[in-house]
Amino acid sequence: MSSPPFHIIAADHTGITVANLERSLAFWRDVLGFELSHRPHQTGALASEITGVPGAEISIAVLKGYGHKIELLEYLAPSDRQHLRPRPCDVGSVHVAFAVDDLDAVLGAIAASGWQAAGKPQTLQAGPNAGKRVVYVRDPDGATIEFMQLRPNEG
């Protein structure tokens, strides 16, 4: 593998397009414990040129926590935006993964908030993550979050 003529310095954030910014913000902040950093609003040429979406108007909430930032984006325009619910197996589907110390406690908090696991937690049997318990959770808009419980004595 050859090296590119540039250097990626670090991962900055994960962006998730949502249908209802307040609903998603409440989950990420109040259930998962992320801290609201700031709430920018992008419109005009700036939003259109960054996203490649003509007429884009975006209400944004940036959250920080656990060494990562989550950017929740609610597009207020254009009016012809679509609500897609790709399955994890569909090309283009993306997920963000978080390591947790107690997967059952996470699932309890998620269930109390009205979200639910996509399946049942499984213990991985092979590879570098062998012994970890893992499950996907789908948010109300269909975005996938993976929770991975660390092995004993890890983390």
Secondary structure, DSSP 8 states (H G I E B T S, - for coil): ----SS-------EEEE-S-HHHHHHIIIIIT--EEEE--EE-HHHHHHHHS-TT-EEEEEEEEETTEEEEEEEEEE-TT-------TTSTT--EEEEEES-HHHHHHHHHHTT-EESS--EE--SSTTTT-EEEEEE-TT--EEEEEE--TT--
